[in-house]
Amino acid sequence: MNENTKQIVVMSATSVAGGVIGGVAGLFVLGPHILIPIGVVVGIAVGLSLSKRSRQA
């Protein structure tokens, strides 16, 4: 798999996971409409750092 494709897959997976975690947390805390976008942004940031770290190794 191409390195750029791998980066896109990792970032997509972590953004979906962040959105799901934000949605579940939003059911109990503030509301899903607030925490889902925050979870997606955090997921993208984590995915970007993971893909950069795997590229350096």
MODELLER restraints for C-alpha pairs under 7 A, 6 or more apart:
rsr = mdl.restraints
at = mdl.atoms
rsr.add(forms.Gaussian(group=physical.xy_distance, feature=features.Distance(at['CA:7:A'], at['CA:51:A']), mean=5.38, stdev=0.5))
rsr.add(forms.Gaussian(group=physical.xy_distance, feature=features.Distance(at['CA:10:A'], at['CA:47:A']), mean=5.65, stdev=0.5))
rsr.add(forms.Gaussian(group=physical.xy_distance, feature=features.Distance(at['CA:10:A'], at['CA:51:A']), mean=6.74, stdev=0.5))
rsr.add(forms.Gaussian(group=physical.xy_distance, feature=features.Distance(at['CA:11:A'], at['CA:44:A']), mean=5.40, stdev=0.5))
rsr.add(forms.Gaussian(group=physical.xy_distance, feature=features.Distance(at['CA:11:A'], at['CA:47:A']), mean=4.29, stdev=0.5))
rsr.add(forms.Gaussian(group=physical.xy_distance, feature=features.Distance(at['CA:11:A'], at['CA:48:A']), mean=6.05, stdev=0.5))
rsr.add(forms.Gaussian(group=physical.xy_distance, feature=features.Distance(at['CA:14:A'], at['CA:43:A']), mean=4.72, stdev=0.5))
rsr.add(forms.Gaussian(group=physical.xy_distance, feature=features.Distance(at['CA:14:A'], at['CA:44:A']), mean=6.19, stdev=0.5))
rsr.add(forms.Gaussian(group=physical.xy_distance, feature=features.Distance(at['CA:14:A'], at['CA:46:A']), mean=6.98, stdev=0.5))
rsr.add(forms.Gaussian(group=physical.xy_distance, feature=features.Distance(at['CA:14:A'], at['CA:47:A']), mean=5.50, stdev=0.5))
rsr.add(forms.Gaussian(group=physical.xy_distance, feature=features.Distance(at['CA:15:A'], at['CA:40:A']), mean=4.61, stdev=0.5))
rsr.add(forms.Gaussian(group=physical.xy_distance, feature=features.Distance(at['CA:15:A'], at['CA:41:A']), mean=6.86, stdev=0.5))
rsr.add(forms.Gaussian(group=physical.xy_distance, feature=features.Distance(at['CA:15:A'], at['CA:43:A']), mean=4.09, stdev=0.5))
rsr.add(forms.Gaussian(group=physical.xy_distance, feature=features.Distance(at['CA:15:A'], at['CA:44:A']), mean=4.96, stdev=0.5))
rsr.add(forms.Gaussian(group=physical.xy_distance, feature=features.Distance(at['CA:16:A'], at['CA:40:A']), mean=6.54, stdev=0.5))
rsr.add(forms.Gaussian(group=physical.xy_distance, feature=features.Distance(at['CA:17:A'], at['CA:43:A']), mean=6.81, stdev=0.5))
rsr.add(forms.Gaussian(group=physical.xy_distance, feature=features.Distance(at['CA:18:A'], at['CA:39:A']), mean=4.30, stdev=0.5))
rsr.add(forms.Gaussian(group=physical.xy_distance, feature=features.Distance(at['CA:18:A'], at['CA:40:A']), mean=4.94, stdev=0.5))
rsr.add(forms.Gaussian(group=physical.xy_distance, feature=features.Distance(at['CA:18:A'], at['CA:42:A']), mean=6.52, stdev=0.5))
rsr.add(forms.Gaussian(group=physical.xy_distance, feature=features.Distance(at['CA:18:A'], at['CA:43:A']), mean=4.63, stdev=0.5))
rsr.add(forms.Gaussian(group=physical.xy_distance, feature=features.Distance(at['CA:19:A'], at['CA:36:A']), mean=4.76, stdev=0.5))
rsr.add(forms.Gaussian(group=physical.xy_distance, feature=features.Distance(at['CA:19:A'], at['CA:37:A']), mean=6.63, stdev=0.5))
rsr.add(forms.Gaussian(group=physical.xy_distance, feature=features.Distance(at['CA:19:A'], at['CA:39:A']), mean=4.68, stdev=0.5))
rsr.add(forms.Gaussian(group=physical.xy_distance, feature=features.Distance(at['CA:19:A'], at['CA:40:A']), mean=4.66, stdev=0.5))
rsr.add(forms.Gaussian(group=physical.xy_distance, feature=features.Distance(at['CA:21:A'], at['CA:39:A']), mean=6.70, stdev=0.5))
rsr.add(forms.Gaussian(group=physical.xy_distance, feature=features.Distance(at['CA:22:A'], at['CA:32:A']), mean=6.84, stdev=0.5))
rsr.add(forms.Gaussian(group=physical.xy_distance, feature=features.Distance(at['CA:22:A'], at['CA:35:A']), mean=4.80, stdev=0.5))
rsr.add(forms.Gaussian(group=physical.xy_distance, feature=features.Distance(at['CA:22:A'], at['CA:36:A']), mean=4.56, stdev=0.5))
rsr.add(forms.Gaussian(group=physical.xy_distance, feature=features.Distance(at['CA:22:A'], at['CA:38:A']), mean=6.99, stdev=0.5))
rsr.add(forms.Gaussian(group=physical.xy_distance, feature=features.Distance(at['CA:22:A'], at['CA:39:A']), mean=4.75, stdev=0.5))
rsr.add(forms.Gaussian(group=physical.xy_distance, feature=features.Distance(at['CA:23:A'], at['CA:32:A']), mean=4.77, stdev=0.5))
rsr.add(forms.Gaussian(group=physical.xy_distance, feature=features.Distance(at['CA:23:A'], at['CA:35:A']), mean=6.15, stdev=0.5))
rsr.add(forms.Gaussian(group=physical.xy_distance, feature=features.Distance(at['CA:23:A'], at['CA:36:A']), mean=5.00, stdev=0.5))
rsr.add(forms.Gaussian(group=physical.xy_distance, feature=features.Distance(at['CA:26:A'], at['CA:32:A']), mean=4.13, stdev=0.5))
rsr.add(forms.Gaussian(group=physical.xy_distance, feature=features.Distance(at['CA:26:A'], at['CA:35:A']), mean=5.50, stdev=0.5))
